[in-house]
Amino acid sequence: MPIAPPPEELHLSQRPNLSGPIPGPRSGDLLDKQAVTEANTVAYPLSLPIAIDSAQGATIEDVDGNVYLDFSAGIGVANVGHSNPYVVETAKEQLDAIAHTIDFPTEARIEFLDALNSIAPGTLPDNNRIAFGGPTGTNAIEASIKLAKYNTGRSGIVGFDRGYHGGTMGALSLSGWSSYKSDFTPLLPDVAHVPYPNPQNHETPEEALEATLAEVRAVLSGRAGGLDEPPAGIWVEPIQGSGGVIVPPEGFLTEMAEITAAHDVLMIVDEIQTGMGRTGEWFASDHAGITPDAMTVGKAIGGVGLPLSATIYREELDTWGPSAHAGTFRGHVPAMVAGTRAIEYIDEYDLLDRATRTGSYLQDRLRELQQQCHSLVDVRGRGLLIGAEFCDSEGAPLPEVVGSIQTQCLQRGLVVWTAGIEGHVLRLLPPLVLTDEQARVGMDILQDVVESVTEEREYDG
Ligand SMILES: Cc1ncc(COP(=O)(O)O)c(C=O)c1O
């Protein structure tokens, strides 16, 4: 089967096409019905009040026929584009054959294991095992916590301030967001957090790195963080995505790999948001040339948004037995087919390079904007995971500015998302198949909106 259509031909259009105010009448109706019937935990439509009909490539159509450019990709899921026909067609064939096989082997499962093995970072290819549990990224994190405890016989686990690893009790314990956690305590015992090396908080990136590494060494020795002995593992995002697109200084992951090896503590790299080409390599670990002891993947590995996650780890750690990490849905086969096809598609069209090129363009445009706009205090990212941070002249976060930008972008047909505990970072993570024209049109809209929102604010005083 030819690997087609090419990225340029995946989309509904190259620019937004709106037919009226947002939300339109049919969206309004569905939003009202959802509010009556679904739980208060629904969150996304509060910021982006639309009801979705369909999506193709980097475009979304709502139920009123409005077409949007999508700079969020379902929060880093649709890397090869929404409803990519090359991926969807074979996933449909698998659905017709069989969807659920628990963990019995199928051709599709073995093909996917081979595909994941081939793109794993460092020395993991042909030296790893892959565990499937539940379909969410959070579940892969839970598996990795159990794996680290099982292999080391230790109980302590370490995460980073502002890290985000998911919403279940173990993943939540590792996350560094007290606002997410405080209503659900007590969580796991023996959890420590260390500061992530955020260059914004220090005079130089080197200083940020050294400050973090000193804390990491102390905690991993069992001398800090309230732990009585070295922990089982430390969980790290190569770039903190939800925490505000924080890009650590050069050398961070390499140093972490050395320190964890020296202390005999496992280093688990959470590639759930940064994986599958998002940062311009298959995994962000590849930029550093490291081999994680274990890594978690999710989001984009199900190809077109089919739910799938996995924990991939060094073969020597495969000491546990059958059902040590159990679950009914141990790898959804149509999602596995979709994942294999997505990997082929990324490879065929060199979407890693495209992510790097398009990401540079988006960052350059944001930096130009930064020249005129004082409250846009920082632009950062790698590949197509980009953050733009908004603060006032005293350095106080401006979540209301980012909220207005998001709302006004939607009114102009551009979907953008946010990040940061304070919600003051605009996060751009479009599909890797975004065309040059879509990138330009989207940035023209964003530029207009940012100028108007920030000028208005300055005018208001
Ligand atoms: C880095 C990271 N880890 C874990 C998760 C949790 O994944 P899921 O929402 O699929 O459970 C997320 C979700 O945003 C994430 O960004």
PDBQT file of the ligand as one rigid body, heavy atoms in Angstrom, charges set to zero:
ROOT
HETATM    1  C1  LIG A 501       4.475  14.233  30.173  1.00  0.00    +0.000 C 
HETATM    2  C2  LIG A 501       3.140  13.603  30.445  1.00  0.00    +0.000 A 
HETATM    3  N1  LIG A 501       3.081  12.487  31.171  1.00  0.00    +0.000 NA
HETATM    4  C3  LIG A 501       1.910  11.864  31.430  1.00  0.00    +0.000 A 
HETATM    5  C4  LIG A 501       0.726  12.378  30.950  1.00  0.00    +0.000 A 
HETATM    6  C5  LIG A 501      -0.569  11.673  31.233  1.00  0.00    +0.000 C 
HETATM    7  O1  LIG A 501      -1.031  11.055  30.070  1.00  0.00    +0.000 OA
HETATM    8  P1  LIG A 501      -2.583  10.710  29.918  1.00  0.00    +0.000 P 
HETATM    9  O2  LIG A 501      -3.313  12.006  29.966  1.00  0.00    +0.000 OA
HETATM   10  O3  LIG A 501      -2.708  10.000  28.615  1.00  0.00    +0.000 OA
HETATM   11  O4  LIG A 501      -2.932   9.828  31.061  1.00  0.00    +0.000 OA
HETATM   12  C6  LIG A 501       0.743  13.555  30.201  1.00  0.00    +0.000 A 
HETATM   13  C7  LIG A 501      -0.505  14.156  29.709  1.00  0.00    +0.000 C 
HETATM   14  O5  LIG A 501      -0.587  15.275  29.325  1.00  0.00    +0.000 OA
HETATM   15  C8  LIG A 501       1.983  14.178  29.928  1.00  0.00    +0.000 A 
HETATM   16  O6  LIG A 501       2.054  15.303  29.209  1.00  0.00    +0.000 OA
ENDROOT
TORSDOF 0
